[in-house]
Amino acid sequence: MANIQKCETCKKYTFEKECSKCKKETRSAHYTFPKIRNAPPRSAPFKR
């Protein structure tokens, strides 16, 4: 299954690495979860 790509400039979705509308490089349209090791330490103050 192919990953869907999104053009950052014209906001068009495509399966190609290059946007057919503006000819710019596309990026993945899928959300990437942050790594847990990049989380703040437990001793950091908790704000609500």
WORAJO-V221579 format. One record per pair of residues at least 24 apart in sequence whose C-alpha atoms are under 10 Angstrom apart, sorted by the first residue. I is the first residue (numbers start at 1). J is the second residue. Records with the same first field share a line. If there is no record, write none. Layout:
BEGIN
I=J ; J
END
This chain:
BEGIN
3=28 ; 29 ; 30
4=28 ; 29 ; 30
5=29 ; 30
6=30
END
